[in-house]
Amino acid sequence: VQLQASGGGLVQAGGSLRLSCAASGRTFSYHGMGWFRQAAGKEREFVATISWSGNSTDYADSVKGRFTISRDNAKNTLYLQMNSLKPEDTAVYYCASRPYGYGGRSIVSSQYALWGQGTQVTVSS
């Protein structure tokens, strides 16, 4: 599986963006997936995660109620809908895939085997 993130951009506070992560290969549905972000000068942090089926999700407290993670296994695509964006959401957002056969969700970055290239999200005040 290879991952290609897209959908980032510049948006005003209170606005919305939807990130996409296209996965190549035929095993997408066998991988738990996640979104992480890294702001300038800060460490990478967990944002959201989803199980292989999409039935189980988890979120960082900072984005709960504003962000929604989802996946379409038929399209091999992971999504992150981001609403009510705040300047502190500004970061490079990365999608990540757990190893083949690890279909559960995880908030731990070291449990992810493959990372996309990142997409920049900038929220202006």
C-alpha positions as CSV (number, residue, x, y, z in Angstrom):
1,V,0.0,0.0,0.0
2,Q,1.2,3.5,-0.8
3,L,-0.6,6.6,0.6
4,Q,-1.3,10.0,-1.1
5,A,-2.8,12.7,1.0
6,S,-4.6,15.7,-0.5
7,G,-7.1,18.4,0.3
8,G,-5.1,20.8,2.4
9,G,-5.1,24.5,1.9
10,L,-5.7,27.9,3.5
11,V,-9.0,28.5,5.3
12,Q,-10.3,31.1,7.7
13,A,-11.1,30.2,11.3
14,G,-14.5,28.6,11.5
15,G,-14.2,27.1,8.0
16,S,-14.1,23.5,6.8
17,L,-11.8,21.3,4.8
18,R,-11.9,17.7,3.8
19,L,-8.7,15.8,3.6
20,S,-8.4,12.6,1.5
21,C,-5.8,9.9,1.5
22,A,-5.8,7.6,-1.5
23,A,-4.2,4.2,-1.0
24,S,-2.8,2.1,-3.8
25,G,-2.8,-1.7,-3.7
26,R,-5.6,-4.2,-3.0
27,T,-5.3,-4.6,0.8
28,F,-6.6,-1.3,2.0
29,S,-9.5,-2.9,3.9
30,Y,-7.1,-5.0,6.0
31,H,-5.4,-1.9,7.6
32,G,-6.4,0.2,10.5
33,M,-5.8,3.8,9.5
34,G,-5.1,7.1,11.2
35,W,-4.4,10.8,10.8
36,F,-1.7,12.7,12.5
37,R,-0.4,16.2,12.3
38,Q,2.7,18.2,13.0
39,A,2.8,21.9,13.6
40,A,6.0,23.9,13.0
41,G,8.4,23.4,15.8
42,K,6.3,20.8,17.5
43,E,6.2,17.0,17.7
44,R,3.8,15.0,15.6
45,E,0.5,14.3,17.3
46,F,-2.4,12.0,16.9
47,V,-5.6,13.3,15.4
48,A,-7.9,10.5,14.6
49,T,-8.0,6.8,13.9
50,I,-10.4,4.3,12.3
51,S,-10.7,0.5,12.2
52,W,-10.7,-1.5,9.0
53,S,-14.5,-1.7,8.9
54,G,-15.0,2.0,9.8
55,N,-17.2,0.9,12.8
56,S,-14.6,2.0,15.4
57,T,-13.1,5.5,15.6
58,D,-11.2,7.5,18.2
59,Y,-10.1,11.2,18.3
60,A,-7.8,13.5,20.1
61,D,-9.6,15.6,22.6
62,S,-8.6,18.7,20.8
63,V,-10.6,17.7,17.7
64,K,-13.5,15.8,19.2
65,G,-16.8,17.1,17.9
66,R,-15.2,19.0,15.1
67,F,-13.4,16.4,13.0
68,T,-14.8,13.2,11.5
69,I,-12.7,10.3,10.2
70,S,-14.2,7.9,7.7
71,R,-13.2,5.5,5.0
72,D,-14.5,4.1,1.8
73,N,-12.9,0.6,1.3
74,A,-14.4,0.3,-2.2
75,K,-12.5,3.4,-3.2
76,N,-9.4,2.7,-1.2
77,T,-9.7,6.2,0.4
78,L,-9.5,7.6,3.9
79,Y,-11.1,10.9,4.8
80,L,-10.9,13.5,7.5
81,Q,-13.7,16.1,7.5
82,M,-12.6,19.1,9.5
83,N,-15.2,21.6,10.6
84,S,-15.0,24.7,12.9
85,L,-11.3,25.0,12.2
86,K,-9.1,27.0,14.5
87,P,-5.7,28.6,14.0
88,E,-4.2,26.0,16.3
89,D,-5.2,23.3,13.8
90,T,-2.6,24.7,11.5
91,A,-0.1,21.8,10.7
92,V,1.0,19.3,8.1
93,Y,-1.5,16.5,8.2
94,Y,-0.3,12.9,7.5
95,C,-2.3,9.8,6.9
96,A,-0.9,6.5,8.1
97,S,-1.6,2.8,7.7
98,R,-1.1,0.1,10.2
99,P,0.6,-3.1,9.0
100,Y,-1.3,-5.6,6.9
101,G,-3.7,-7.6,9.1
102,Y,-3.8,-5.0,11.9
103,G,-7.3,-3.8,11.3
104,G,-7.9,-2.1,14.6
105,R,-7.5,1.5,15.4
106,S,-4.6,3.0,17.3
107,I,-3.6,6.3,18.7
108,V,0.1,5.4,18.8
109,S,2.2,6.5,15.9
110,S,4.8,3.8,16.3
111,Q,2.0,1.2,15.5
112,Y,1.8,2.6,12.0
113,A,3.9,1.1,9.2
114,L,3.3,3.4,6.3
115,W,3.0,7.2,6.1
116,G,1.7,9.5,3.3
117,Q,3.6,12.6,2.3
118,G,1.5,15.1,4.2
119,T,-0.7,18.0,3.2
120,Q,-0.5,21.5,4.7
121,V,-3.5,22.9,6.5
122,T,-3.3,26.6,7.4
123,V,-6.1,28.3,9.4
124,S,-6.0,32.1,9.5
125,S,-7.6,34.0,12.4
